[in-house]
Every structure is written in C-alpha cells, then in structure tokens.
Amino acid sequence: MKPFTLEKTVEATVEKLQKLKIENQLVSELEWCLGSYRFDSNPVGLIEKSFLALGALKAEKEKNSRAVSKKLLEDLEKVAAA
C-alpha cells in the first residue's frame, strides 16, 4: 500500500468520525498516530487504530446505511489488513 493512500484514508476516516460525532478518543489517537507516521514512517499504530475505526464505522453503517460510504470502508479494510 502506498503511504499516500494510507495517509489519505486515515485523514478521511478522522473526518468521518468527527462528522458523525463518535469515537472522540479514537479520533485523537488516529491524529496522533498520523503525526507520528509522518515523522518516522512506521505505520504500526495507524494500522492498529484503523482497525478499531473500521469496527466503529461498520457499526455506524449498520445503524444508518447512508452514514458511511462503501469506498471508505473498503479503503479502511485495506489499511487494517496491511
């Protein structure tokens, strides 16, 4: 996976979580991990937190099928599986 794609996916995930007003702690952790990744290029924290975000967004999509785009979930699954 290209780092650019990883960053863009996590940025989109953070925006979606903020828009839905869910998982504020996870948003903070994702933002911190994103900054850390940009500093040291180690994606471990981002991947770990992306997996948690994927679960939260899937749960939100079950409540409201229009709340989360299929593309974001697919991109996030790629990140979480990395």
Contact map, one row per residue, 1 for C-alpha under 8 A:
1110110000000000000000000000000000000000000000000000000000000000000000000000001001
1111110000000000000000000000000000000000000000000000000000000000000000000000000000
1111111000000000000000000000000000000000000000000000000000000000000000000000000000
0111111100000000000000000000000000000000000000000000000000000000000000000000000000
1111111110000000000000000000000000000000000000000000000000000000000000000000000000
1111111111000000000000000000000000000000000000000000000000000000000000000000001000
0011111111100000000000000000000001000000000000000000000000000000000000000000000000
0001111111110000000000000000000000000000000000000000000000000000000000000000000000
0000111111111000000000000000000000000000000000000000000000000000000000010011001000
0000011111111100000000000000010001000000000001000100000000000000000000000001000000
0000001111111110000000000000000000000000000000000000000000000000000000000000000000
0000000111111111000000000000000000000000000000000000000000000000000000010000000000
0000000011111111100000000000000000000000000000000000100000000000000000010001000000
0000000001111111110000000010011000000000000000000000000000000000000000000000000000
0000000000111111111000000000000000000000000000000000000000000000000000000000000000
0000000000011111111100000000000000000000000000000000000000000000000100000000000000
0000000000001111111111110010000000000000000000000000000010000000000000000000000000
0000000000000111111111110010000000000000000000000000000000000000000000000000000000
0000000000000011111111000000000000000000000000000000000000000000000000000000000000
0000000000000001111111000000000000000000000000000000000000000000001000000000000000
0000000000000000111111110000000000000000000000000000000000000000000000000000000000
0000000000000000111111110000000000000000000000000000000000000000000000000000000000
0000000000000000110011111110000000000000000000000000000100000000000000000000000000
0000000000000000110011111111000000000000000000000000000000000000000000000000000000
0000000000000000000000111111100000000000000000000000000000000000000000000000000000
0000000000000000000000111111110000000000000000001001100000000000000000000000000000
0000000000000100110000111111111000000000000000000000000000000000000000000000000000
0000000000000000000000011111111100000000000000000000000000000000000000000000000000
0000000000000000000000001111111110000000000000001000000000000000000000000000000000
0000000001000100000000000111111111000000000001001100000000000000000000000000000000
0000000000000100000000000011111111100000000000000000000000000000000000000000000000
0000000000000000000000000001111111110000000000000000000000000000000000000000000000
0000000000000000000000000000111111111000000011000000000000000000000000000000000000
0000001001000000000000000000011111111100000001000000000000000000000000000000000000
0000000000000000000000000000001111111110000000000000000000000000000000000000000000
0000000000000000000000000000000111111111110000000000000000000000000000000000000000
0000000000000000000000000000000011111111111011000000000000000000000000000000000000
0000000000000000000000000000000001111111100000000000000000000000000000000000000000
0000000000000000000000000000000000111111100000000000000000000000000000000000000000
0000000000000000000000000000000000011111110000000000000000000000000000000000000000
0000000000000000000000000000000000011111111000000000000000000000000000000000000000
0000000000000000000000000000000000011001111110000000000000000000000000000000000000
0000000000000000000000000000000000001000111111100000000000000000000000000000000000
0000000000000000000000000000000000000000011111110000000000000000000000000000000000
0000000000000000000000000000000010001000011111111000000000000000000000000000000000
0000000001000000000000000000010011001000001111111100000000000000000000000000000000
0000000000000000000000000000000000000000001111111110000000000000000000000000001111
0000000000000000000000000000000000000000000111111111000000000000000000000000000100
0000000000000000000000000100110000000000000011111111100000000000000000000000000000
0000000001000000000000000000010000000000000001111111110000000000000000000001001100
0000000000000000000000000000000000000000000000111111111000000000000000000001101110
0000000000000000000000000100000000000000000000011111111100000000000000000000000000
0000000000001000000000000100000000000000000000001111111110000000000000000000000000
0000000000000000000000000000000000000000000000000111111111000000000000001001100100
0000000000000000000000000000000000000000000000000011111111100000000000000000000000
0000000000000000000000100000000000000000000000000001111111110000000000000000000000
0000000000000000100000000000000000000000000000000000111111111000000100001000000000
0000000000000000000000000000000000000000000000000000011111111100000100001000000000
0000000000000000000000000000000000000000000000000000001111111110000000000000000000
0000000000000000000000000000000000000000000000000000000111111111101100000000000000
0000000000000000000000000000000000000000000000000000000011111111111100000000000000
0000000000000000000000000000000000000000000000000000000001111111100000000000000000
0000000000000000000000000000000000000000000000000000000000111111100000000000000000
0000000000000000000000000000000000000000000000000000000000011111111000000000000000
0000000000000000000000000000000000000000000000000000000000011111111100000000000000
0000000000000000000000000000000000000000000000000000000000001001111110000000000000
0000000000000000000100000000000000000000000000000000000000011001111110000000000000
0000000000000001000000000000000000000000000000000000000011011000111111011000000000
0000000000000000000000000000000000000000000000000000000000000000011111111000000000
0000000000000000000000000000000000000000000000000000000000000000000111111100000000
0000000000000000000000000000000000000000000000000000000000000000000011111110000000
0000000010011000000000000000000000000000000000000000000000000000000111111111000000
0000000000000000000000000000000000000000000000000000010011000000000111111111100000
0000000000000000000000000000000000000000000000000000000000000000000001111111110000
0000000010000000000000000000000000000000000000000000000000000000000000111111111000
0000000011001000000000000000000000000000000000000110010000000000000000011111111100
0000000000000000000000000000000000000000000000000010010000000000000000001111111110
0000000000000000000000000000000000000000000000000000000000000000000000000111111111
1000010010000000000000000000000000000000000000100110000000000000000000000011111111
0000000000000000000000000000000000000000000000110110010000000000000000000001111111
0000000000000000000000000000000000000000000000100010000000000000000000000000111111
1000000000000000000000000000000000000000000000100000000000000000000000000000011111
